[in-house]
Amino acid sequence: MQQQIIEVWHNLPNELKLVLLSIIPLAKTTFAIPTGIAIYKFSIAKTVFFCCLGSILKTPVYYYIIYGGANMLLKTRVRKKIEIVLEKAKKYHSRKFEIFGGFALVLISGSPFMFNGILPALATGYIFGIKPLNNLIYVFIGVIGSALISAFLTKGAIYIY
């Protein structure tokens, strides 16, 4: 079984491998971009395109997890507890979020750190009442920015070494 999976992986086109690597939550673009540039020898534009495609393909799933899950939880007995947590977050951070809201979502979704990314950005947008379409636009901008930064850093590191 394991040998068959490895064989299937080796037979996939490299572009599809990049898309699949970008879909993996912990790998994201921070692993897929160096793989595309250093191992597959793709151009920056091609690598960024396929990595962003993978990241964007998983966004609707995350969107339904956040919005559908939150709406489902608000219909249960834990509603009061969830509302308390949401109100505390809004109370302490809403003024800052009114000023930096979209920019904050771009930074959260574009951050290469493990616990930042698309899912936390969508959750933050939900908590602070950002319209879903605007939330998705900010997330996509963050993903593209993160991919470009990772690509240029990778290319620079390859050039140095």
NORVEN-V384526 format. One record per residue. N is the residue number from 1. SS is DSSP state (A for helix, B for strand, O for the rest). D_FIRST is the distance of its C-alpha to the first C-alpha in Angstrom with 1 decimal. Layout:
BEGIN
((N	SS	D_FIRST) (N	SS	D_FIRST))
END
This chain:
BEGIN
((1	O	0.0) (2	A	3.8) (3	A	5.4) (4	A	5.1) (5	A	6.4) (6	A	8.8) (7	A	9.8) (8	A	10.6) (9	A	12.5) (10	A	14.4) (11	A	15.5) (12	O	16.9) (13	O	20.7) (14	A	21.9) (15	A	24.0) (16	A	21.1) (17	A	19.3) (18	A	22.7) (19	A	23.0) (20	A	19.6) (21	A	20.5) (22	A	23.8) (23	A	22.5) (24	O	20.9) (25	O	23.8) (26	O	24.2) (27	O	23.5) (28	A	25.9) (29	A	28.0) (30	A	28.8) (31	A	25.5) (32	A	24.9) (33	A	28.4) (34	A	28.5) (35	A	25.1) (36	A	26.7) (37	A	30.0) (38	A	29.1) (39	A	25.8) (40	O	26.0) (41	O	29.8) (42	O	30.5) (43	O	34.0) (44	A	34.8) (45	A	35.4) (46	A	32.2) (47	A	30.1) (48	A	32.1) (49	A	31.8) (50	A	28.1) (51	A	27.7) (52	A	30.4) (53	A	28.8) (54	A	25.6) (55	A	27.8) (56	A	30.0) (57	A	27.3) (58	A	26.3) (59	A	30.0) (60	A	30.7) (61	A	28.0) (62	A	29.7) (63	A	33.0) (64	A	32.3) (65	A	30.9) (66	A	34.2) (67	A	36.7) (68	A	35.3) (69	A	34.4) (70	A	37.9) (71	A	39.7) (72	A	37.9) (73	A	38.7) (74	O	42.3) (75	O	42.7) (76	O	41.9) (77	O	43.8) (78	O	42.6) (79	A	44.5) (80	A	47.3) (81	A	45.2) (82	A	43.3) (83	A	46.6) (84	A	48.1) (85	A	45.2) (86	A	45.5) (87	A	49.3) (88	A	49.2) (89	A	47.0) (90	A	49.3) (91	A	52.4) (92	A	51.5) (93	A	49.8) (94	A	51.0) (95	A	53.9) (96	A	51.8) (97	A	49.2) (98	A	52.0) (99	A	52.9) (100	A	49.6) (101	A	47.3) (102	A	45.7) (103	A	45.7) (104	A	44.0) (105	A	41.2) (106	A	40.7) (107	A	40.6) (108	A	38.2) (109	A	35.7) (110	A	36.1) (111	O	35.9) (112	O	33.1) (113	O	33.1) (114	O	30.2) (115	O	32.0) (116	O	33.7) (117	O	32.5) (118	A	32.3) (119	A	31.8) (120	A	34.8) (121	A	36.9) (122	A	36.4) (123	A	37.2) (124	A	40.3) (125	A	41.5) (126	A	41.2) (127	A	43.1) (128	O	45.9) (129	O	46.2) (130	O	45.2) (131	O	44.8) (132	A	41.2) (133	A	41.7) (134	A	43.5) (135	A	40.7) (136	A	38.1) (137	A	40.4) (138	A	40.8) (139	A	37.1) (140	A	36.5) (141	A	39.3) (142	A	37.8) (143	A	34.3) (144	A	36.0) (145	A	38.3) (146	A	35.5) (147	A	33.6) (148	A	36.7) (149	A	37.6) (150	A	34.2) (151	A	34.3) (152	A	37.8) (153	A	37.2) (154	A	34.2) (155	A	36.3) (156	A	39.1) (157	A	37.1) (158	A	35.8) (159	A	39.4) (160	A	40.7) (161	O	38.3))
END
